Amino acid sequence: MKSATIRVRDAMGGYAATLQGKRATCAWSHEEAARRVARKVYGEKADVVNDYLRDSDVAAGVKYRYHVTHN
């Protein structure tokens, strides 16, 4: 499996999450944006867990970082 790290940035009026070239947005929750992109890539059984930001993430404008889990 390729890297399952989701990066979430601020977007106009909400959050934008990216994973393996796919993108999903949510207006009210950064976690929900991450969950939406995970399910777009891996299917409905995918979920997310919070992860620590790296220095390179902060420099790139990333606000939150998640990893994909499978139920």
Rosetta constraint file for C-alpha pairs under 8 A:
AtomPair CA 3 CA 20 HARMONIC 7.82 0.50
AtomPair CA 4 CA 19 HARMONIC 7.07 0.50
AtomPair CA 4 CA 20 HARMONIC 7.91 0.50
AtomPair CA 4 CA 67 HARMONIC 5.74 0.50
AtomPair CA 4 CA 68 HARMONIC 5.55 0.50
AtomPair CA 5 CA 19 HARMONIC 6.65 0.50
AtomPair CA 5 CA 65 HARMONIC 7.02 0.50
AtomPair CA 5 CA 66 HARMONIC 5.85 0.50
AtomPair CA 5 CA 67 HARMONIC 4.77 0.50
AtomPair CA 5 CA 68 HARMONIC 6.74 0.50
AtomPair CA 6 CA 17 HARMONIC 6.47 0.50
AtomPair CA 6 CA 18 HARMONIC 5.71 0.50
AtomPair CA 6 CA 19 HARMONIC 5.12 0.50
AtomPair CA 6 CA 34 HARMONIC 6.39 0.50
AtomPair CA 6 CA 38 HARMONIC 7.79 0.50
AtomPair CA 6 CA 65 HARMONIC 5.68 0.50
AtomPair CA 6 CA 66 HARMONIC 4.99 0.50
AtomPair CA 6 CA 67 HARMONIC 5.99 0.50
AtomPair CA 6 CA 68 HARMONIC 7.54 0.50
AtomPair CA 7 CA 17 HARMONIC 5.58 0.50
AtomPair CA 7 CA 18 HARMONIC 5.58 0.50
AtomPair CA 7 CA 19 HARMONIC 7.02 0.50
AtomPair CA 7 CA 34 HARMONIC 7.67 0.50
AtomPair CA 7 CA 62 HARMONIC 6.20 0.50
AtomPair CA 7 CA 63 HARMONIC 7.68 0.50
AtomPair CA 7 CA 64 HARMONIC 6.12 0.50
AtomPair CA 7 CA 65 HARMONIC 4.82 0.50
AtomPair CA 7 CA 66 HARMONIC 6.61 0.50
AtomPair CA 8 CA 15 HARMONIC 6.54 0.50
AtomPair CA 8 CA 16 HARMONIC 5.54 0.50
AtomPair CA 8 CA 17 HARMONIC 4.26 0.50
AtomPair CA 8 CA 18 HARMONIC 6.58 0.50
AtomPair CA 8 CA 30 HARMONIC 6.68 0.50
AtomPair CA 8 CA 33 HARMONIC 7.63 0.50
AtomPair CA 8 CA 34 HARMONIC 6.87 0.50
AtomPair CA 8 CA 62 HARMONIC 5.73 0.50
AtomPair CA 8 CA 63 HARMONIC 5.88 0.50
AtomPair CA 8 CA 64 HARMONIC 5.04 0.50
AtomPair CA 8 CA 65 HARMONIC 6.13 0.50
AtomPair CA 9 CA 15 HARMONIC 5.74 0.50
AtomPair CA 9 CA 16 HARMONIC 5.38 0.50
AtomPair CA 9 CA 17 HARMONIC 6.46 0.50
AtomPair CA 9 CA 61 HARMONIC 6.47 0.50
AtomPair CA 9 CA 62 HARMONIC 4.83 0.50
AtomPair CA 9 CA 63 HARMONIC 5.29 0.50
AtomPair CA 9 CA 64 HARMONIC 6.90 0.50
AtomPair CA 10 CA 14 HARMONIC 6.13 0.50
AtomPair CA 10 CA 15 HARMONIC 4.65 0.50
AtomPair CA 10 CA 16 HARMONIC 6.23 0.50
AtomPair CA 10 CA 62 HARMONIC 7.77 0.50
AtomPair CA 10 CA 63 HARMONIC 7.03 0.50
AtomPair CA 11 CA 15 HARMONIC 4.82 0.50
AtomPair CA 11 CA 16 HARMONIC 5.68 0.50
AtomPair CA 13 CA 27 HARMONIC 5.98 0.50
AtomPair CA 14 CA 25 HARMONIC 7.15 0.50
AtomPair CA 14 CA 26 HARMONIC 5.71 0.50
AtomPair CA 14 CA 27 HARMONIC 3.95 0.50
AtomPair CA 14 CA 28 HARMONIC 6.06 0.50
AtomPair CA 14 CA 29 HARMONIC 7.37 0.50
AtomPair CA 14 CA 30 HARMONIC 7.76 0.50
AtomPair CA 15 CA 25 HARMONIC 5.53 0.50
AtomPair CA 15 CA 26 HARMONIC 5.45 0.50
AtomPair CA 15 CA 27 HARMONIC 6.19 0.50
AtomPair CA 15 CA 28 HARMONIC 7.66 0.50
AtomPair CA 15 CA 29 HARMONIC 7.01 0.50
AtomPair CA 15 CA 30 HARMONIC 5.57 0.50
AtomPair CA 15 CA 33 HARMONIC 6.47 0.50
AtomPair CA 16 CA 23 HARMONIC 6.81 0.50
AtomPair CA 16 CA 24 HARMONIC 5.77 0.50
AtomPair CA 16 CA 25 HARMONIC 4.39 0.50
AtomPair CA 16 CA 26 HARMONIC 6.73 0.50
AtomPair CA 16 CA 30 HARMONIC 7.61 0.50
AtomPair CA 16 CA 33 HARMONIC 6.30 0.50
AtomPair CA 16 CA 34 HARMONIC 8.00 0.50
AtomPair CA 17 CA 23 HARMONIC 5.60 0.50
AtomPair CA 17 CA 24 HARMONIC 5.34 0.50
AtomPair CA 17 CA 25 HARMONIC 6.16 0.50
AtomPair CA 17 CA 30 HARMONIC 7.72 0.50
AtomPair CA 17 CA 33 HARMONIC 5.58 0.50
AtomPair CA 17 CA 34 HARMONIC 5.35 0.50
AtomPair CA 17 CA 37 HARMONIC 6.50 0.50
AtomPair CA 18 CA 22 HARMONIC 5.58 0.50
AtomPair CA 18 CA 23 HARMONIC 4.53 0.50
AtomPair CA 18 CA 24 HARMONIC 6.66 0.50
AtomPair CA 18 CA 34 HARMONIC 7.60 0.50
AtomPair CA 18 CA 37 HARMONIC 6.66 0.50
AtomPair CA 19 CA 23 HARMONIC 6.60 0.50
AtomPair CA 19 CA 37 HARMONIC 6.60 0.50
AtomPair CA 19 CA 38 HARMONIC 7.20 0.50
AtomPair CA 19 CA 41 HARMONIC 7.74 0.50
AtomPair CA 22 CA 37 HARMONIC 6.71 0.50
AtomPair CA 22 CA 40 HARMONIC 7.76 0.50
AtomPair CA 22 CA 41 HARMONIC 7.35 0.50
AtomPair CA 23 CA 37 HARMONIC 5.97 0.50
AtomPair CA 24 CA 33 HARMONIC 5.80 0.50
AtomPair CA 24 CA 34 HARMONIC 7.36 0.50
AtomPair CA 24 CA 36 HARMONIC 6.06 0.50
AtomPair CA 24 CA 37 HARMONIC 5.06 0.50
AtomPair CA 25 CA 33 HARMONIC 5.07 0.50
AtomPair CA 25 CA 36 HARMONIC 7.70 0.50
AtomPair CA 26 CA 30 HARMONIC 6.92 0.50
AtomPair CA 26 CA 32 HARMONIC 6.50 0.50
AtomPair CA 26 CA 33 HARMONIC 4.92 0.50
AtomPair CA 28 CA 32 HARMONIC 7.96 0.50
AtomPair CA 29 CA 33 HARMONIC 6.42 0.50
AtomPair CA 30 CA 34 HARMONIC 6.35 0.50
AtomPair CA 30 CA 64 HARMONIC 7.41 0.50
AtomPair CA 31 CA 35 HARMONIC 6.14 0.50
AtomPair CA 31 CA 48 HARMONIC 7.72 0.50
AtomPair CA 32 CA 36 HARMONIC 6.06 0.50
AtomPair CA 33 CA 37 HARMONIC 6.45 0.50
AtomPair CA 34 CA 38 HARMONIC 6.20 0.50
AtomPair CA 34 CA 48 HARMONIC 6.95 0.50
AtomPair CA 34 CA 66 HARMONIC 6.97 0.50
AtomPair CA 35 CA 39 HARMONIC 6.19 0.50
AtomPair CA 35 CA 46 HARMONIC 7.56 0.50
AtomPair CA 35 CA 47 HARMONIC 5.82 0.50
AtomPair CA 35 CA 48 HARMONIC 5.89 0.50
AtomPair CA 36 CA 40 HARMONIC 6.15 0.50
AtomPair CA 37 CA 41 HARMONIC 6.33 0.50
AtomPair CA 38 CA 42 HARMONIC 5.83 0.50
AtomPair CA 38 CA 43 HARMONIC 7.35 0.50
AtomPair CA 38 CA 46 HARMONIC 6.09 0.50
AtomPair CA 38 CA 47 HARMONIC 6.76 0.50
AtomPair CA 38 CA 48 HARMONIC 7.37 0.50
AtomPair CA 38 CA 68 HARMONIC 6.47 0.50
AtomPair CA 39 CA 43 HARMONIC 4.46 0.50
AtomPair CA 39 CA 44 HARMONIC 5.12 0.50
AtomPair CA 39 CA 45 HARMONIC 7.13 0.50
AtomPair CA 39 CA 46 HARMONIC 5.48 0.50
AtomPair CA 39 CA 47 HARMONIC 7.33 0.50
AtomPair CA 40 CA 44 HARMONIC 7.82 0.50
AtomPair CA 42 CA 46 HARMONIC 6.00 0.50
AtomPair CA 45 CA 70 HARMONIC 5.94 0.50
AtomPair CA 45 CA 71 HARMONIC 5.54 0.50
AtomPair CA 46 CA 68 HARMONIC 6.53 0.50
AtomPair CA 46 CA 69 HARMONIC 5.76 0.50
AtomPair CA 46 CA 70 HARMONIC 4.66 0.50
AtomPair CA 46 CA 71 HARMONIC 6.30 0.50
AtomPair CA 47 CA 68 HARMONIC 5.74 0.50
AtomPair CA 47 CA 69 HARMONIC 5.13 0.50
AtomPair CA 47 CA 70 HARMONIC 6.10 0.50
AtomPair CA 47 CA 71 HARMONIC 7.14 0.50
AtomPair CA 48 CA 66 HARMONIC 6.04 0.50
AtomPair CA 48 CA 67 HARMONIC 5.48 0.50
AtomPair CA 48 CA 68 HARMONIC 4.60 0.50
AtomPair CA 48 CA 69 HARMONIC 5.54 0.50
AtomPair CA 49 CA 66 HARMONIC 5.44 0.50
AtomPair CA 49 CA 67 HARMONIC 5.42 0.50
AtomPair CA 49 CA 68 HARMONIC 6.60 0.50
AtomPair CA 49 CA 69 HARMONIC 7.04 0.50
AtomPair CA 50 CA 64 HARMONIC 7.85 0.50
AtomPair CA 50 CA 65 HARMONIC 6.23 0.50
AtomPair CA 50 CA 66 HARMONIC 4.53 0.50
AtomPair CA 50 CA 67 HARMONIC 6.53 0.50
AtomPair CA 51 CA 64 HARMONIC 7.79 0.50
AtomPair CA 51 CA 65 HARMONIC 5.31 0.50
AtomPair CA 51 CA 66 HARMONIC 5.01 0.50
AtomPair CA 51 CA 67 HARMONIC 6.53 0.50
AtomPair CA 52 CA 64 HARMONIC 7.94 0.50
AtomPair CA 52 CA 65 HARMONIC 6.46 0.50
AtomPair CA 53 CA 57 HARMONIC 6.12 0.50
AtomPair CA 53 CA 58 HARMONIC 7.09 0.50
AtomPair CA 53 CA 63 HARMONIC 7.73 0.50
AtomPair CA 53 CA 64 HARMONIC 6.62 0.50
AtomPair CA 53 CA 65 HARMONIC 5.95 0.50
AtomPair CA 54 CA 58 HARMONIC 6.67 0.50
AtomPair CA 55 CA 59 HARMONIC 6.40 0.50
AtomPair CA 56 CA 60 HARMONIC 6.23 0.50
AtomPair CA 57 CA 61 HARMONIC 6.33 0.50
AtomPair CA 57 CA 62 HARMONIC 5.02 0.50
AtomPair CA 57 CA 63 HARMONIC 7.59 0.50
AtomPair CA 58 CA 62 HARMONIC 5.40 0.50
AtomPair CA 58 CA 63 HARMONIC 6.84 0.50
